[in-house]
Amino acid sequence: MKFAILGTRGIPARYGGFETFAEELSARLAARGHHLTVYCRVRHPEPEYRGVALQYLPTIRHKYLDTLAHSVVSTLHLAAVRLRGRKQDAVLYCNAANAVFTWIPRVLGMPVALNVDGLERHRKKWNQAAKAWYRVSEWLATWMPNAVVTDAVRIAEYYQARYGRASVMIPYGAELGAVATAAVLETLGLRPREYFLYVSRMEPENNALLVRQAFEQVKTDYKLALVGDAPYAAEYIAQVRDTTDPRILTPGAIYGAGYHELGSHCFAYIHATEVGGTHPALIEAMGRGALTLYLNTPENAEVAAGAGLAFDHGNLADVIRRVLEMSEAERESWRARAAERVRERYSWDAVTDAYEKLLTGLARS
């Protein structure tokens, strides 16, 4: 069948969770014989990547307009292609903010699923107008698309309780097992199992600053790598990098093989996001077998489920000291539990199965 994915920055993944999701899902569906098109904001040298057709369209590079501008252009392109006689069998939109566009392909005979992600209106980066847009979009998401997809039980329960709308709960996926290579470690001056790792977009609700300040309180020769970036958060990123502690590295965003190597060889992974549903970086680190520390939110606890150590805003330093004082056997036990949790619930094969069932079901309905 023919499927399209809209609402992300596109693939190859070079930004965040939705982009990783779009790449991994589209490539796996393409490998199963489906024809996938991913709409992209960043041009790739080739018109195809991992068996997936790339449709590049322009956008407005602005914090509040980027997603909506690209989504409306992508939707119009989708509609124009349909009116010329070529249609997608089903369309997957990402991001609740795009709910307002989902009726267009639907009325043109292309059923739509919308992955709403988490509760974006809680993010500190948004002004009151943007938060209001997300609140309205939550409501639109309950009736404009054919199906609503949530990525965490907590988010599914929210939509059911607030709007009386059942959703299809499909989590994100992750690869299993550590990679053997470690080239990026030498580049960054890191040694295997001698650094803590944090990976996320550098935005306030992801708490990179909290992680840095907690680590500064701990006496250890191990290092902390704060990996990530964000296009509209220069002031916050400057705060995160404002340290004289030589143990702390802020190399910016790292993707691909380097990212996989960092997760595979860290002493422990620290996850500190507090907004959203299932965070890809968390399950990816767990899938690599990382000893995982996570901020104790309902969504993060749902993912870790006894396979990681929880911390609150005020006690991260104590939890870091705790894992440093553990026996190696105890640390290995936590690592094994993390990997097994992902194997049981978050494999990409299971995620792809669920989306294939959803999209083919919509196409045939």
C-alpha positions as CSV (number, residue, x, y, z in Angstrom):
1,M,0.0,0.0,0.0
2,K,0.9,3.7,-0.3
3,F,1.4,5.6,3.0
4,A,2.6,9.1,3.7
5,I,4.0,10.6,6.9
6,L,3.6,14.3,7.5
7,G,4.4,16.7,10.4
8,T,8.0,15.9,11.2
9,R,11.2,17.7,10.0
10,G,11.8,14.6,7.9
11,I,14.4,12.0,7.4
12,P,17.2,11.1,7.8
13,A,16.5,11.9,11.5
14,R,18.5,14.9,12.6
15,Y,16.4,16.5,15.3
16,G,14.3,14.6,17.8
17,G,11.9,11.8,18.6
18,F,9.4,12.3,15.8
19,E,12.1,12.3,13.2
20,T,13.6,9.0,14.5
21,F,10.1,7.6,14.6
22,A,9.4,8.6,11.1
23,E,12.7,7.1,9.8
24,E,12.5,3.8,11.6
25,L,8.8,3.2,10.9
26,S,8.9,4.3,7.3
27,A,12.0,2.2,6.5
28,R,10.5,-0.9,8.1
29,L,7.2,-0.5,6.3
30,A,9.1,0.0,3.1
31,A,11.0,-3.2,3.7
32,R,7.7,-5.0,4.0
33,G,6.7,-4.0,0.5
34,H,4.7,-0.8,1.1
35,H,5.5,2.5,-0.7
36,L,6.3,5.2,1.8
37,T,6.6,9.0,1.3
38,V,8.0,11.2,4.1
39,Y,7.5,14.9,3.8
40,C,10.7,16.8,4.8
41,R,11.7,20.3,5.7
42,V,15.5,19.7,5.2
43,R,16.6,18.7,1.7
44,H,18.5,15.4,1.4
45,P,20.9,14.9,-1.5
46,E,19.0,11.9,-2.8
47,P,15.2,11.6,-3.5
48,E,15.1,8.3,-1.5
49,Y,16.5,7.1,1.8
50,R,16.4,3.6,3.2
51,G,13.8,2.7,0.6
52,V,11.5,5.7,1.4
53,A,10.6,8.4,-1.0
54,L,11.5,11.9,0.3
55,Q,9.3,14.9,-0.6
56,Y,11.0,18.1,0.3
57,L,8.9,21.2,0.6
58,P,9.8,24.7,2.0
59,T,8.8,26.0,5.4
60,I,9.0,29.2,7.4
61,R,12.0,29.0,9.8
62,H,10.3,30.5,12.9
63,K,9.7,29.0,16.4
64,Y,5.9,29.4,16.2
65,L,5.4,28.9,12.4
66,D,7.8,26.2,11.4
67,T,5.6,23.1,12.0
68,L,2.3,24.6,10.9
69,A,3.8,26.2,7.8
70,H,5.4,23.0,6.6
71,S,2.3,20.9,7.4
72,V,-0.1,23.2,5.5
73,V,2.3,23.1,2.4
74,S,2.6,19.4,2.7
75,T,-1.1,18.9,3.0
76,L,-1.8,21.0,-0.1
77,H,0.8,19.0,-2.0
78,L,-0.8,15.8,-0.8
79,A,-4.2,17.1,-2.0
80,A,-2.9,18.3,-5.4
81,V,-1.3,14.9,-6.1
82,R,-4.7,13.3,-5.2
83,L,-6.6,15.6,-7.5
84,R,-4.2,14.5,-10.3
85,G,-5.4,10.9,-9.8
86,R,-2.7,9.6,-7.4
87,K,-3.6,9.1,-3.8
88,Q,-2.1,7.7,-0.6
89,D,-4.0,4.7,0.8
90,A,-3.5,6.2,4.3
91,V,-1.8,9.2,5.9
92,L,0.0,9.5,9.2
93,Y,0.3,12.9,10.7
94,C,2.6,13.6,13.7
95,N,2.1,16.3,16.3
96,A,-1.3,17.3,17.8
97,A,-0.7,20.9,16.4
98,N,-1.4,19.5,12.9
99,A,-4.9,18.2,13.8
100,V,-6.5,21.1,12.0
101,F,-5.2,19.9,8.6
102,T,-6.2,16.2,8.9
103,W,-9.7,16.7,7.5
104,I,-8.3,17.7,4.1
105,P,-6.9,14.3,3.0
106,R,-9.8,12.6,4.7
107,V,-12.5,14.3,2.6
108,L,-10.3,13.5,-0.5
109,G,-10.6,9.8,0.3
110,M,-7.4,9.3,2.2
111,P,-8.0,8.1,5.8
112,V,-5.8,9.8,8.4
113,A,-4.2,8.7,11.7
114,L,-2.8,11.4,14.0
115,N,0.0,10.7,16.5
116,V,-0.6,13.4,19.1
117,D,2.6,12.8,21.1
118,G,2.4,14.2,24.6
119,L,0.7,17.3,26.1
120,E,2.8,19.9,24.2
121,R,1.0,22.8,25.8
122,H,2.9,22.2,29.0
123,R,6.2,23.0,27.4
124,K,7.8,26.2,28.8
125,K,9.0,27.3,25.4
126,W,5.5,28.2,24.1
127,N,3.8,31.5,24.7
128,Q,0.1,31.7,25.7
129,A,-1.1,31.8,22.1
130,A,0.9,28.6,21.2
131,K,-0.4,26.9,24.4
132,A,-4.0,27.8,23.4
133,W,-3.4,26.4,19.9
134,Y,-2.3,23.1,21.4
135,R,-5.3,23.0,23.7
136,V,-7.7,23.6,20.8
137,S,-5.7,21.0,18.7
138,E,-6.2,18.4,21.4
139,W,-10.0,18.8,20.9
140,L,-9.7,18.8,17.1
141,A,-7.6,15.6,17.3
142,T,-10.6,13.8,18.8
143,W,-12.8,14.2,15.7
144,M,-10.9,15.4,12.6
145,P,-8.7,12.4,11.9
146,N,-10.0,8.9,11.5
147,A,-7.9,7.6,14.3
148,V,-5.9,9.1,17.2
149,V,-2.6,7.5,18.2
150,T,-1.1,8.0,21.6
151,D,2.3,6.7,22.6
152,A,1.8,6.2,26.3
153,V,-1.0,4.7,28.5
154,R,-1.0,8.0,30.5
155,I,-1.7,10.0,27.4
156,A,-4.4,7.6,26.2
157,E,-6.1,7.9,29.6
158,Y,-6.0,11.7,29.4
159,Y,-7.7,11.8,26.0
160,Q,-10.3,9.3,27.2
161,A,-11.0,11.1,30.5
162,R,-11.0,14.7,29.1
163,Y,-12.6,14.2,25.7
164,G,-14.2,10.7,25.9
165,R,-12.2,9.6,22.9
166,A,-10.5,6.2,22.7
167,S,-7.1,6.2,21.1
168,V,-4.9,3.5,19.6
169,M,-1.9,3.3,22.0
170,I,1.3,2.5,20.1
171,P,4.6,3.3,21.9
172,Y,7.9,4.2,20.2
173,G,10.4,1.6,19.4
174,A,14.1,1.1,20.0
175,E,16.9,-1.2,18.8
176,L,18.3,-3.8,21.1
177,G,21.9,-4.4,22.1
178,A,25.0,-2.3,22.4
179,V,27.1,-1.5,19.4
180,A,30.7,-2.6,19.4
181,T,32.3,0.5,17.9
182,A,33.3,3.5,20.1
183,A,34.9,6.0,17.7
184,V,33.0,9.0,19.0
185,L,34.3,8.4,22.5
186,E,37.8,9.1,21.5
187,T,36.7,12.2,19.6
188,L,35.1,13.5,22.8
189,G,37.8,12.4,25.2
190,L,35.6,9.8,26.9
191,R,36.4,6.3,28.2
192,P,33.9,3.4,28.1
193,R,31.9,3.1,31.3
194,E,33.4,6.2,32.7
195,Y,30.9,8.9,31.8
196,F,27.2,9.7,32.5
197,L,25.1,10.5,29.4
198,Y,22.2,12.9,28.9
199,V,20.5,13.2,25.5
200,S,17.7,15.5,24.7
201,R,16.7,18.8,23.0
202,M,18.1,21.6,25.1
203,E,14.8,23.1,26.2
204,P,13.8,24.0,29.8
205,E,11.3,21.2,30.4
206,N,14.0,18.7,29.5
207,N,16.1,19.8,32.5
208,A,19.6,19.7,31.1
209,L,20.5,22.5,33.5
210,L,19.2,20.5,36.5
211,V,21.3,17.5,35.4
212,R,24.5,19.7,35.1
213,Q,24.0,21.3,38.5
214,A,23.3,18.0,40.2
215,F,26.4,16.4,38.7
216,E,28.6,19.4,39.8
217,Q,27.7,18.4,43.4
218,V,29.1,14.9,43.0
219,K,32.8,14.0,43.6
220,T,33.8,11.7,40.9
221,D,36.4,11.5,38.1
222,Y,33.7,10.3,35.7
223,K,32.5,12.8,33.1
224,L,29.1,14.0,32.1
225,A,28.2,14.4,28.4
226,L,25.2,16.7,27.8
227,V,24.3,15.9,24.2
228,G,21.7,17.9,22.3
229,D,20.7,21.2,20.8
230,A,17.6,23.2,19.9
231,P,16.9,25.7,17.2
232,Y,15.1,28.3,19.3
233,A,16.6,28.0,22.8
234,A,19.9,29.9,22.6
235,E,19.5,31.6,26.0
236,Y,18.8,28.3,27.8
237,I,21.6,26.5,26.0
238,A,24.0,29.2,27.1
239,Q,22.9,28.7,30.7
240,V,23.5,24.9,30.4
241,R,27.0,25.5,29.0
242,D,27.9,28.1,31.6
243,T,30.1,25.9,33.7
244,T,33.8,25.8,34.7
245,D,33.6,22.1,35.6
246,P,36.1,20.3,33.3
247,R,34.2,17.0,33.7
248,I,31.2,18.4,31.8
249,L,31.0,18.2,28.0
250,T,28.4,19.9,25.8
251,P,29.2,18.8,22.2
252,G,25.8,19.7,20.8
253,A,23.7,17.2,18.9
254,I,25.1,13.9,17.8
255,Y,23.2,11.5,15.5
256,G,23.7,8.2,13.8
257,A,26.6,5.9,14.7
258,G,28.0,8.4,17.3
259,Y,24.7,8.6,19.2
260,H,24.4,4.8,19.2
261,E,28.0,4.5,20.5
262,L,27.4,6.9,23.3
263,G,24.4,5.0,24.6
264,S,26.1,1.7,24.3
265,H,29.2,2.6,26.4
266,C,28.0,5.0,29.1
267,F,28.3,4.3,32.8
268,A,24.7,5.5,33.2
269,Y,22.1,7.4,31.2
270,I,20.2,10.2,32.9
271,H,16.7,11.0,31.5
272,A,15.2,14.3,32.8
273,T,12.3,15.2,30.6
274,E,9.1,16.1,32.2
275,V,6.7,16.8,29.3
276,G,5.5,14.3,26.7
277,G,4.6,10.7,26.4
278,T,7.1,7.9,25.6
279,H,10.5,9.6,25.0
280,P,12.6,7.8,22.3
281,A,15.9,8.7,24.0
282,L,14.8,6.9,27.1
283,I,13.9,3.6,25.5
284,E,16.8,3.8,23.2
285,A,19.3,4.0,26.1
286,M,17.5,1.2,27.9
287,G,17.6,-0.9,24.7
288,R,21.4,-0.5,24.6
289,G,21.5,-1.8,28.1
290,A,22.3,1.4,29.8
291,L,22.0,1.8,33.6
292,T,19.1,4.2,33.6
293,L,18.2,7.1,35.9
294,Y,14.9,8.9,35.1
295,L,13.0,11.9,36.4
296,N,10.0,10.4,38.2
297,T,7.0,11.5,36.0
298,P,4.1,9.1,35.3
299,E,5.2,8.8,31.6
300,N,8.8,8.0,32.4
301,A,7.8,5.6,35.2
302,E,5.5,3.8,32.7
303,V,8.5,3.2,30.4
304,A,11.1,2.3,33.0
305,A,8.7,0.1,35.1
306,G,11.2,-1.2,37.6
307,A,14.1,-1.2,35.1
308,G,15.5,2.1,36.1
309,L,16.2,4.3,39.2
310,A,13.9,7.3,39.7
311,F,14.9,10.7,40.9
312,D,13.1,13.9,41.7
313,H,14.1,17.5,41.0
314,G,15.9,17.7,44.3
315,N,17.7,14.4,44.7
316,L,19.5,13.6,41.5
317,A,22.9,14.1,43.0
318,D,22.1,11.5,45.7
319,V,20.9,9.0,43.1
320,I,24.2,9.6,41.1
321,R,26.2,8.9,44.2
322,R,24.1,5.8,44.8
323,V,24.9,4.2,41.4
324,L,28.6,5.1,41.9
325,E,28.6,3.2,45.2
326,M,26.8,0.1,43.8
327,S,28.7,-3.1,43.2
328,E,29.3,-3.8,39.5
329,A,27.0,-6.9,39.8
330,E,24.1,-4.7,41.0
331,R,24.8,-2.2,38.1
332,E,24.8,-5.1,35.6
333,S,21.5,-6.3,37.0
334,W,19.9,-2.9,36.3
335,R,21.4,-2.8,32.8
336,A,19.9,-6.2,32.1
337,R,16.5,-5.2,33.3
338,A,16.5,-2.1,31.1
339,A,17.3,-4.1,28.0
340,E,14.7,-6.8,28.9
341,R,12.0,-4.1,29.4
342,V,12.6,-2.8,25.9
343,R,12.7,-6.3,24.4
344,E,9.3,-7.1,26.0
345,R,7.5,-3.9,25.1
346,Y,9.3,-1.5,22.8
347,S,10.8,-3.4,19.9
348,W,10.6,-1.7,16.5
349,D,9.1,-4.9,15.0
350,A,6.2,-4.8,17.4
351,V,5.7,-1.0,16.8
352,T,5.8,-1.5,13.0
353,D,3.3,-4.4,13.3
354,A,0.9,-2.1,15.1
355,Y,1.2,0.8,12.7
356,E,0.9,-1.6,9.7
357,K,-2.3,-3.0,11.2
358,L,-3.7,0.5,11.8
359,L,-2.9,2.0,8.5
360,T,-3.9,-1.0,6.4
361,G,-7.1,-1.2,8.4
362,L,-7.9,2.4,7.7
363,A,-7.2,2.0,4.0
364,R,-9.5,-1.0,3.7
365,S,-12.4,0.5,5.8
